[in-house]
């Protein structure tokens, strides 16, 4: 299962939002990956997420596979759509 979403907050997926994203992704049993700019990274890896260098307006695909994949994707899409509270 996967969903495409765009970064909404002005500063992009820098350290604080990336940390929030990884923390949320880690709450799920499912394997969660982020696909962007031709790379696929583990959504539970802060270094992986940071290495994508995602900014405002960049598109990414959140992909999840496992028993709670739907909840994982919906929660992470919601987090991105909220602009990480910025």
C-alpha positions as CSV (number, residue, x, y, z in Angstrom):
1,X,0.0,0.0,0.0
2,X,1.3,3.5,-0.8
3,X,0.3,7.1,-0.9
4,X,1.8,10.2,-2.6
5,X,2.0,13.4,-0.5
6,X,3.7,16.8,-0.8
7,X,5.7,18.6,1.9
8,X,3.7,21.6,3.1
9,X,5.8,23.3,5.8
10,X,8.1,26.1,4.7
11,X,11.3,24.6,6.0
12,X,10.8,21.1,4.5
13,X,11.8,17.9,6.2
14,X,14.6,19.3,8.3
15,X,15.8,17.8,11.6
16,X,12.8,18.4,13.8
17,X,10.1,17.3,11.4
18,X,12.2,14.4,10.2
19,X,12.6,13.3,13.9
20,X,8.8,13.5,14.4
21,X,8.3,11.5,11.2
22,X,10.7,8.8,12.2
23,X,9.3,8.6,15.7
24,X,5.7,8.2,14.3
25,X,6.9,5.6,11.7
26,X,8.6,3.6,14.4
27,X,5.3,3.2,16.3
28,X,4.1,0.7,13.6
29,X,5.0,-2.9,13.0
30,X,4.7,-2.5,9.3
31,X,7.8,-1.9,7.1
32,X,7.6,1.7,6.1
33,X,9.6,3.3,3.3
34,X,9.8,6.7,1.8
35,X,10.4,7.0,-2.0
36,X,11.6,10.4,-3.3
37,X,14.0,11.8,-5.8
38,X,14.7,8.3,-7.2
39,X,15.8,6.9,-3.7
40,X,14.0,4.6,-1.3
41,X,14.8,4.9,2.4
42,X,13.6,3.3,5.6
43,X,11.1,5.7,7.2
44,X,12.3,4.6,10.6
45,X,15.8,5.9,9.9
46,X,16.6,9.5,10.7
47,X,19.7,9.5,8.5
48,X,17.7,8.0,5.6
49,X,15.0,10.6,5.8
50,X,17.5,13.5,6.2
51,X,19.5,12.2,3.2
52,X,16.5,12.9,0.9
53,X,16.8,16.6,1.5
54,X,13.1,17.2,1.0
55,X,11.9,20.8,0.8
56,X,8.5,22.6,0.6
57,X,6.5,21.3,-2.4
58,X,8.6,18.2,-2.9
59,X,6.6,15.0,-3.5
60,X,7.3,11.7,-1.7
61,X,5.6,8.3,-1.7
62,X,5.0,6.6,1.6
63,X,5.0,2.9,1.2
64,X,4.0,0.4,4.0
65,X,3.8,-3.3,4.1
66,X,2.5,-5.3,7.1
67,X,-0.4,-5.8,9.5
68,X,-0.9,-2.1,10.3
69,X,0.2,-0.6,7.0
70,X,-3.0,1.4,6.4
71,X,-2.8,3.0,9.9
72,X,0.9,3.8,9.3
73,X,0.4,5.5,6.0
74,X,-2.7,7.5,7.2
75,X,-0.9,8.7,10.3
76,X,2.2,9.7,8.4
77,X,0.3,11.5,5.6
78,X,-1.7,13.3,8.3
79,X,1.6,14.4,10.0
80,X,2.9,15.8,6.7
81,X,-0.4,17.5,5.8
82,X,-0.4,19.2,9.2
83,X,2.9,20.9,8.3
84,X,4.5,19.3,11.5
85,X,2.8,22.0,13.6
86,X,5.0,24.7,12.1
